[in-house]
Amino acid sequence: MEQAIAALGGPAFTAYTTRSEEGRTYSLYHSQTRGPGVLYKRYYRYADKDRLEIVMERNISSTDLIISQAPIPLPEPKANHKTDLVILHTGDQGYEVSYKGTVREEAKTTEDYLRRRGRSLEWVLRQWIHEPGVAFFYDGTALANSNLAEQVTITNSRNESVTLFLDATTHLPVKKAFTWRDRTDKERNIEEEVYDNYKPVQGIMTPYTLSRFYNGDLVSQRFLSKVNYNNELPESLFQAEEPSSSKR
């Protein structure tokens, strides 16, 4: 784990406070692209403030977008093309902001987002590993994203577990996986995220390609074009006006 953190940038990774990124991403169904997709910008302040700005084609609904938990590539927007939708998470609250105003995100969508955020690389490698009662399990070697990887499972005192697959040569994370059980149908679900195309950005090794799998199906891919760390982000970016109405 120490080698993985050092490979990601060491103190530069563990101490960064803000991150901004731009790119495009696809939503997929049965590994086939669903719709033409969107361009997006994301602003993140560690540990619990996240703003996603989306330029969306008119025939794509925000519901389809949010279900995928990733914006979905568009032709380059015109110079006067403005953001169509903002998805804002601050603390344990989620909001959607559009020309219609601000509404609260559906409760299940916020729950799904919080589950993923709490098992993100930042939370696991910057918080979990320092918590009392955390346990580490070495699971041996495995193939992950066609790479030979060291497999390590981290379990916290809340009985939440995340398995990391660390490249056997570079020690960079190439995949992350966790499971959870749906409270409604009691089914066990597995979510995986694959990291590829690492590039150094301000001393931090950053994956420019991220692929997310849900129960073995590829459901979204994100391709970054620009990343910055520790830039000044005004607090207003993460503030939502009082919702004009309830989402449901």
PyMOL commands that set and color helices and strands:
alter all, ss='L'
color gray80, all
select helices_A, chain A and resi 2-8+11-15+62-68+107-117+121-126+128-130+235-238
alter helices_A, ss='H'
color red, helices_A
select strands_A, chain A and resi 18-29+32-33+38-45+49-55+85-90+93-98+101-104+135-144+147-155+161-167+173-181+188-201+204-214+217-229
alter strands_A, ss='S'
color yellow, strands_A
deselect
rebuild
show_as cartoon
